[in-house]
Amino acid sequence: MSTPKTNLYEVITASATEAYAADNTIFDEGLALMATQTSYPILSGPQIDAPAEEPKISVFIGWSSIEEHLAARESQAHAPLMPIIAKVFASKPDVIHVPFTSDPLPALRAPVTEIAWFTAKADASDKETGDNILQVVQQLVELSGSRGVAVSTGQVVERPGQVVCVAGWESIEAHQAFTAKRDPAFAPFFGELLGLAGATIGHSALKAYGGVA
């Protein structure tokens, strides 16, 4: 039985501990606790192209609304998460919310998920530029989708000058092969995008908690 779908996700990124890098399952207890607070998909996993000495983790948690998440965070059920998080996160996690413009699950469920962050060059709080970035990235999303790529994007609520894009691939090599084609249709959009934003891109191997998403 599949879980209900939502386009709103809490996105957590952090440096990971050596213990997590050695055994990702040490986070399972924490994921189980999170699953008692939301009925929506939960996916997590390591960044597979991060340097071995700097492991990183990403977590995507679906919610019906930001208010639902904030209420869950204030509940007593949240307290047991803290010691588990301490075993997994080596740095203070960055926690944001993204209302994706389309269902991101096909990209998040892929064997490899490209996670690209586009941030306004002037200021991550620059909403006007963020709106423009989102428009350009949305055009790239539609173009990529027409080429058979599972992809979605959304503007960060807490930092409206920042946009995140997720794309699903069979492997990092598959992404590299797609890029190597240098499809001319993408060029004008990338040119416009790089004029507006700086980019940070990584690849993660996300798994749905309980294998259901």
Residue pairs with C-beta under 8 A, 6 or more apart in sequence:
1 212
2 212
2 213
3 39
3 40
3 41
3 62
3 212
3 213
4 39
4 40
5 40
5 41
5 62
5 103
5 105
6 40
6 41
6 62
6 63
6 64
7 99
7 100
7 101
7 102
7 103
7 104
7 152
7 154
8 62
8 63
8 64
8 65
8 66
8 97
8 98
8 99
8 100
9 60
9 61
9 62
9 63
9 97
9 98
9 100
9 104
10 59
10 60
10 61
10 62
10 63
10 69
10 95
10 96
10 97
11 58
11 59
11 60
11 95
11 96
11 97
11 98
11 164
12 57
12 58
12 59
12 60
12 61
12 93
12 94
12 95
13 56
13 57
13 58
13 59
13 93
13 94
14 56
14 57
14 89
14 90
14 91
14 92
14 93
14 94
15 54
15 55
15 56
15 57
15 89
15 90
15 91
16 46
16 55
16 56
16 57
16 88
16 89
16 90
17 55
17 87
17 88
17 89
17 90
18 55
18 90
19 26
19 87
19 88
20 26
20 27
20 46
20 55
20 57
20 87
20 88
21 46
21 52
21 55
24 45
24 46
24 207
26 87
26 88
27 44
27 57
27 84
27 87
27 88
28 209
29 84
30 81
30 84
30 85
30 88
31 42
31 44
31 209
32 209
33 77
33 80
33 81
33 84
34 42
34 61
34 81
34 209
35 42
35 209
35 210
36 77
37 72
37 75
37 77
37 78
38 61
38 62
38 63
38 68
38 69
38 72
40 61
40 62
40 63
40 64
41 60
41 61
41 62
41 105
41 108
41 208
41 209
41 212
41 213
42 59
42 60
42 61
42 62
42 208
42 209
42 213
43 59
43 60
43 108
43 109
43 206
43 207
43 208
43 209
43 213
44 57
44 58
44 59
44 60
44 206
44 207
44 209
45 57
45 58
45 204
45 205
45 206
45 207
46 55
46 56
46 57
46 58
46 204
46 205
47 55
47 56
47 57
47 58
47 115
47 202
47 203
47 204
48 112
48 172
48 203
48 204
48 205
49 172
49 202
49 203
50 56
50 202
55 90
56 202
57 88
57 89
58 115
58 204
58 206
60 104
60 108
60 206
61 69
63 69
63 97
66 97
66 157
69 97
72 78
85 93
96 156
96 157
96 158
96 159
97 156
97 157
97 158
98 154
98 155
98 156
98 157
98 164
99 154
99 155
99 157
100 152
100 153
100 154
100 166
101 134
101 138
101 141
101 152
101 153
101 154
102 141
102 152
103 152
104 152
104 154
104 166
105 213
106 150
106 152
106 168
107 113
107 114
107 150
107 151
107 152
107 166
107 167
107 168
108 166
108 168
108 206
108 208
108 213
109 168
109 206
109 208
109 213
110 150
110 167
110 168
110 169
110 170
111 168
111 169
111 170
111 171
111 205
112 168
112 169
112 170
112 171
112 172
112 174
112 175
112 203
112 204
112 205
113 166
113 167
113 168
113 169
113 203
113 204
113 205
113 206
114 165
114 166
114 167
114 168
114 169
114 175
114 201
114 202
114 203
115 164
115 165
115 166
115 201
115 202
115 203
115 204
116 164
116 165
116 166
116 167
116 199
116 200
116 201
117 162
117 163
117 164
117 199
117 200
117 201
118 133
118 137
118 162
118 163
118 164
118 165
118 193
118 196
118 197
118 198
118 199
119 159
119 161
119 162
119 163
119 197
119 198
119 199
119 200
120 126
120 129
120 130
120 133
120 161
120 162
120 196
120 197
121 129
121 196
121 197
121 198
122 129
122 161
123 161
124 156
124 159
124 161
124 162
125 159
125 160
125 161
126 160
126 161
127 160
127 161
129 161
129 196
129 197
130 155
130 156
130 159
130 160
130 161
130 162
130 163
131 155
131 160
132 196
133 155
133 161
133 162
133 163
133 193
133 196
133 197
134 153
134 154
134 155
134 163
136 189
136 192
136 193
136 196
137 153
137 163
137 165
137 193
138 153
139 189
140 165
140 186
140 189
140 190
140 193
141 151
141 152
141 153
141 165
143 185
143 186
143 189
144 151
144 167
145 151
147 178
147 183
149 167
149 168
149 169
149 178
150 167
150 168
151 165
151 166
151 167
151 168
152 165
152 166
153 163
153 164
153 165
153 166
154 163
154 164
155 162
155 163
156 162
156 163
156 164
163 197
167 175
169 175
169 178
169 203
172 203
175 203
193 199
